[in-house]
Amino acid sequence: MRRPFSKRSQAIPAFKAMAILAKANQMALGGRDIIHLEVGQPDFPVAEAIRAAGIEAIRAGQTGYSDANGLPALRAQISEHYRCVYGLDIQERRIILTAGASGALALVVALLTDPGDGWLLTDPGYPSNRRFVEAFSGIAQPCAVGPKERFQFSAKTVANAWQTNTVSLLLASPGNPTGTSLSSSALKAVAKVVEEKNGFLVSDEIYQGLEYGPTKRISALSVTNDAFVVNSFSKYFGMTGWRLGWVVAPDGAEAPLIRLAQNLTICPSVPAQYAALSAFDPSVLEQLDAQRDILAERRKLMLSCITETGLQVPVSPDGAFYLYAKLPEHFGSADDYCRDLLEQEGVAITPGTDFGDHDAQHYVRISYAQPRAVLQQALERMVRFRP
Ligand SMILES: Cc1ncc(COP(=O)(O)O)c(C=O)c1O
């Protein structure tokens, strides 16, 4: 008999949003009309200029390896992006292109984690974070955050949660699944506690560019030069399947990160990097901002109609494209609600249990990255389904 696979791999549960997507796809194959509000993926087609640049790169045979940290021209464009959008001077050498934010997180966690080192993570938070930490023999130290804290870290939470083996804190602003952001002052206060503890601050900024409040993008790099910043072409740029993201490393961390990148992935996709060179064209950025405005309208629609379904959104999201909605007690558990909603009404959403343990059976995540008419239909079905 074949020996079992590693205990580490067996301990990793399925990513529920992906498992629900697979089930929903199966149901669609069987003829069911499914509305997908479970995956975190913008529905807009990738901008034509980006696609054309990708095709052109492949035609021109730009399909070999690049430097492990990516094409110099693209790193220069990202550096310029920090100058234009955030008013920050980020030298190109500090920018390392990766296989999505996922690749960036893997590199940063690998760099910062010795066996037994602790990582403070929000609960709820992006589910893969703790898998990255555990993959490198670190210890995930989830911190329960609720509506009172707008589902984000505060300086007080961090100071209280920091343990003797804690080395790093990973935050996301705007966050997944809640879409809430940290203000500049809150970010500064968190960064200060991490510095006092002599720890590492990692800021996942994958949803930046998709903000709907009066405050625009706030990078951890605006409050400290010492943060590791993770970003991606997946969300604002809508290039999920191209698998391209980046890390901004603090001074001195770039060389060891590049060494890890050389060994773990060699380099990110080269056609995707050539395509992304067009992502910062003014006309593309204009289109992306128009798409953000469409998402803002959908957010408004969802927030104004969600109570008819019986669900409540305790904290209005100010970014990303999710509602983190609370189920009333009599709706039962989030797992059961999501299963029954999919089976009976063909609406796929994700239970809070995908994102942690804290009050997770009382929450669901709804992605509104779908056309308005689809969202209206989903809401109608959810009202009909209301227990
Ligand atoms: C908070 C957060 N970080 C990282 C990722 C990974 O994104 P990607 O690898 O597609 O860039 C996601 C994807 O949904 C996310 O929500």
The ligand as an SDF file (V2000), in Angstrom:
LIG
                    3D

 16 16  0  0  0  0  0  0  0  0999 V2000
   -6.2160   39.2810    0.6230 C   0  0  0  0  0  0  0  0  0  0  0  0
   -5.6930   38.4550   -0.5120 C   0  0  0  0  0  0  0  0  0  0  0  0
   -4.3720   38.2660   -0.6250 N   0  0  0  0  0  0  0  0  0  0  0  0
   -3.8540   37.5240   -1.6200 C   0  0  0  0  0  0  0  0  0  0  0  0
   -4.6570   36.9190   -2.5700 C   0  0  0  0  0  0  0  0  0  0  0  0
   -4.0320   36.1130   -3.6830 C   0  0  0  0  0  0  0  0  0  0  0  0
   -4.1740   36.7540   -4.9020 O   0  0  0  0  0  0  0  0  0  0  0  0
   -3.3380   36.4780   -6.2260 P   0  0  0  0  0  0  0  0  0  0  0  0
   -2.3930   35.3760   -5.9390 O   0  0  0  0  0  0  0  0  0  0  0  0
   -4.3440   36.1400   -7.2840 O   0  0  0  0  0  0  0  0  0  0  0  0
   -2.6280   37.7540   -6.5470 O   0  0  0  0  0  0  0  0  0  0  0  0
   -6.0460   37.0990   -2.4980 C   0  0  0  0  0  0  0  0  0  0  0  0
   -6.9500   36.4590   -3.4790 C   0  0  0  0  0  0  0  0  0  0  0  0
   -8.1360   36.5060   -3.4050 O   0  0  0  0  0  0  0  0  0  0  0  0
   -6.5720   37.8840   -1.4390 C   0  0  0  0  0  0  0  0  0  0  0  0
   -7.8950   38.0910   -1.2960 O   0  0  0  0  0  0  0  0  0  0  0  0
  1  2  1  0
  2  3  1  0
  2 15  2  0
  3  4  2  0
  4  5  1  0
  5  6  1  0
  5 12  2  0
  6  7  1  0
  7  8  1  0
  8  9  2  0
  8 10  1  0
  8 11  1  0
 12 13  1  0
 12 15  1  0
 13 14  2  0
 15 16  1  0
M  END
$$$$
